Amino acid sequence: FEQVLASVEFRSARVPVISNLTGEVAGAELTTPGYWVRQVREAVRFADCVTTALGRGVETFLELGPSG
């Protein structure tokens, strides 16, 4: 997976992204293959993400994924 990601061109996010790895707003780490390897291997911190979003004034949530 990491070898495949090494061939991907990453760009900085245009909108804030809350990381499921940290539960905080992510930055430049989103543009590294290592971040995405961790994303598939480590625990999802969903509750921390929701808490961060609520703290930033988010009132509506939309979960996207490959399946319902």
C-alpha positions as CSV (number, residue, x, y, z in Angstrom):
1,F,0.0,0.0,0.0
2,E,2.8,2.4,0.9
3,Q,4.6,1.7,-2.4
4,V,1.5,2.5,-4.4
5,L,1.0,5.7,-2.4
6,A,4.5,6.7,-3.2
7,S,3.4,7.2,-6.8
8,V,0.4,9.4,-5.9
9,E,0.6,13.1,-6.1
10,F,-0.9,14.6,-2.9
11,R,-2.1,18.2,-2.5
12,S,-3.0,20.2,0.5
13,A,-6.7,20.2,1.5
14,R,-8.8,23.2,0.5
15,V,-11.2,22.7,3.4
16,P,-10.3,21.7,7.0
17,V,-10.0,17.9,7.5
18,I,-10.3,16.4,10.9
19,S,-8.0,13.4,11.1
20,N,-9.4,10.1,12.3
21,L,-5.9,9.3,13.6
22,T,-5.6,12.3,16.0
23,G,-9.2,13.6,16.3
24,E,-7.7,17.1,15.5
25,V,-7.6,19.2,12.3
26,A,-4.9,17.8,10.1
27,G,-2.3,19.7,8.2
28,A,0.6,18.9,5.9
29,E,0.7,15.3,7.1
30,L,-2.2,14.6,4.8
31,T,0.2,14.9,1.9
32,T,2.4,12.1,2.9
33,P,2.1,8.4,2.1
34,G,3.0,7.5,5.7
35,Y,-0.2,9.3,7.0
36,W,-2.4,7.2,4.8
37,V,-0.7,4.0,5.8
38,R,-1.4,4.8,9.4
39,Q,-5.0,5.7,8.5
40,V,-5.7,2.1,7.4
41,R,-3.7,0.5,10.2
42,E,-4.6,2.4,13.4
43,A,-7.7,2.8,15.4
44,V,-10.3,5.4,14.3
45,R,-10.9,8.2,16.8
46,F,-14.4,9.0,15.7
47,A,-15.6,10.4,19.1
48,D,-12.6,12.7,19.2
49,C,-13.3,13.9,15.6
50,V,-16.9,14.6,16.5
51,T,-15.8,16.6,19.6
52,T,-13.4,18.6,17.5
53,A,-16.0,19.3,14.9
54,L,-18.6,20.4,17.5
55,G,-15.9,22.7,19.1
56,R,-15.5,24.3,15.7
57,G,-19.2,25.0,15.4
58,V,-20.2,22.2,13.1
59,E,-23.8,21.3,13.5
60,T,-24.4,18.9,10.5
61,F,-22.5,15.7,9.8
62,L,-22.3,13.6,6.7
63,E,-20.5,10.3,6.7
64,L,-19.2,9.1,3.3
65,G,-17.9,5.7,2.5
66,P,-17.9,2.8,0.0
67,S,-20.9,1.2,1.6
68,G,-23.9,2.0,3.8
